[in-house]
Amino acid sequence: MPAAWFPLVLAPAIGFLALTSALRPRATAAGPLRLAAVRAALVTGAYAVLSVELLGAVGLLTAPAIGLTWLAFLGAAGGWAWRCRRSRKDGEAVLPATVMRGFLSFWRTASRGERLMAGTVGVLLLLELLVALLAEPNNFDSQTYHLPRVERWAAQGDLTFWPTVIHRQITIPPGSEYLLLHLRLLTGGDLLYHLVQWAAGVLCLLIVSRIVAQLGGGRRAQLLAAFVLATTPMVTLQATSTQTDLVVAAWVGCVATLALDGITRRVDAGSMLALGAATGLTAITKTSGLLGAGPLLVLWGLAQLRLARTSAAELAEPSTAERASRTLRRGGTLRVVGASVAVLAVAAVITGPFLARITAEFGHPLGPPRLRESIPMQQHDPGSLLINTLRIGHTALDTPLRPLRDAGAAAITGLADLIGVDPQDRAITFGTTTFPVRSWYPDEDRVAFPLAGSLALIGGLVALARPRRIAPRHAGALRAYAAAVGGALLLYCAMVKWQPWGNRLLLFALVIAVPLVGLWLDTVALGRRRPAESDRPAGNGWPADGEHRSGDDGRRSARAMVATVTAVAVLATSALAGVLAISYGFPRRLVGTGSLLTSDEWETRFLRRPQWLKEYRDAAAAVRASGARRVGLIQRNDDWEYPWWLLLRGDGTGGDGPEIVALQSVLPGRPPADPSRVDAIVCTGGEKLCRQLAPPDWRVEFGSYVGYAVAPAADRPLG
């Protein structure tokens, strides 16, 4: 059945393009086409999430239902685009023609450096797309909980919770997996799963370039920001993954660019809906993303209050004086409060059903105590916050220079001892992990971003201290935005424990900080031309004509030359890092050992744990040969469940397989299946656990990591 619906995987993409055409702003806006893409992405994402919730509520998470859902979406989006096209009177070209015309105009007028940056970004995107299409999902967390939950929904036809020993299959927000579920039901497999994060990466590039434009940056500054982000190894590797960090970064980026629009324009119904959708999609994808969205929403709210009070002051005539002005201000404040409530209400519509199920299951919207205590900081004294922040910074900025890494770690450990903080304290450190760790290696789960991170810190400090230096006409907005980004970073350090994989959780902060890099590099390091006399704002540091001496010119030229050479070297290093990441990155690479071009499907799937492959396949083959129709699952919290869903189908890619049920459960209200009521058992992690849960008269076959047992023929259940 899914094969019949496969062509409809194009419907979301075509509908997105139609919405981009329909949602182009008529009023003057920075990056209007990019704003339209942001709006279209939010509509498409919200539609995908809400359709899963609605169909899941009535037990219709099936290929036909999802296919018809996207046919309806495509029809509505196409009809809206056609109506908007006919109503426009400005002779605006259709979307493909507009894009092509803009590209040709750019290529004719761009400098050699701008073309080189744009070309590098384009090549990286194409290589990432190639890897995304060629590689099978092999992310560790995806094997454990991201993809098994998709399979469980597809098997059940609804979103009802199930018994499991891996609580993350239930408790972690499922927004990104909802998007994967559409692809799973339409295609019958995971062939296109990586395209979700790849598309999120493209959206992030559009967003950061638009934020630069909103803050007054020109074309070169916008290209610089996109270039730095695109060549960051964490972004390059996540763009071909079934992780969720790039998706949440894209939604937080949407909040950022929409919040910046609110600095200069009063909110309307469309803006409220878009901002609420961006907030809701952030929350339903990954809770940590709210640490970035929160300060940006505060920025938006304060800007709206300022606009309301400014409007009140302008409307109040001198004769009516105090009373009229006070009334208008009060009315403006109430409108802003109402708009804020509306934004939160839209967000609640998107994330509310999942939170309601979690609350009903565990008695708390944030899930069981195990989840609430493992990741959030449990100690907030100044010393603990300082050490947590320093450790996060050390891991995020790690480099291949081991002496530098060791010296930094020793300094942090020494400071911790000096102020009486244990750097390995479980209250500020995740699980059983220990600081420090090596994080510079291009691994999708932990790779550091020393170049982009350092540039972002410098750009943020410059934006806070000297905003007129890099954005003369938007100094206030720039400083406010930099403060919001800094607030998000500090909030993360105060709320999330250090962990070896924390760099990927910080990806949203990097995305919203990179626009500051583009502005800073363009104006300071690469020396933007001095503005004309009429464009120079007072007090911005530009000397009047004839004021400077020739010696000053010489020193200024020397400094500019050094800054330019340094910036070019940094950009070249960044480009090299991006190319090496897509070429040699782990666990999906184009060259070297384990290359996608020389490895088969199952070698790629098990690239992180190649020693497990044979045992998984042998166990699955034995269970299939027994004719088992109901298979019990025994595993630990961090074991790989997803391979069973593929291997027990027979061909490993599609078709029907046996019912898979858990023989353990950490959900108090959902007991596990009875081992005596299954036809076979597969287990991972430990032979002792497998023998404990298997019926005593069953013969257990166990290797080094994987085992199985088949019910004796006389005792095998009938269904």
Salt bridges, closest charged atoms under 4 A:
GLU53 OE1 - ARG357 NH1 2.83
GLU92 OE1 - ARG24 NH2 3.39
GLU92 OE1 - ARG88 NH1 3.48
GLU114 OE1 - ARG219 NH2 3.18
ASP141 OD2 - ARG504 NH2 3.04
GLU151 OE2 - ARG184 NE 2.91
GLU151 OE1 - ARG649 NH2 2.17
GLU177 OE2 - HIS146 ND1 2.63
GLU177 OE2 - ARG149 NH1 3.06
ASP190 OD2 - ARG605 NH1 2.99
ASP245 OD1 - LYS286 NZ 2.71
ASP245 OD2 - ARG504 NH1 3.15
ASP261 OD1 - ARG210 NH2 3.06
ASP261 OD2 - ARG265 NH2 3.63
GLU322 OE2 - ARG326 NH2 3.84
GLU361 OE2 - ARG670 NE 3.13
ASP398 OD1 - ARG405 NE 2.92
ASP406 OD2 - ARG402 NE 3.50
ASP443 OD1 - ARG608 NH2 2.73
GLU444 OE1 - ARG588 NH2 2.48
GLU444 OE2 - ARG608 NH2 3.96
ASP445 OD1 - ARG504 NE 3.93
ASP445 OD2 - ARG608 NH2 3.52
ASP522 OD1 - ARG220 NE 2.61
GLU533 OE1 - ARG536 NH1 2.61
ASP535 OD1 - ARG473 NH2 2.97
ASP545 OD1 - ARG536 NH2 3.62
ASP552 OD1 - ARG555 NH2 2.54
ASP553 OD2 - HIS548 NE2 3.45
ASP553 OD1 - ARG556 NH1 3.15
GLU601 OE2 - ARG605 NE 3.05
ASP618 OD2 - LYS614 NZ 2.63
ASP638 OD1 - ARG168 NH2 2.87
ASP639 OD2 - ARG636 NE 3.40
GLU641 OE2 - ARG152 NH2 3.91
GLU659 OE1 - ARG630 NE 3.37
GLU687 OE2 - ARG691 NH2 2.76
GLU701 OE2 - ARG699 NE 2.70
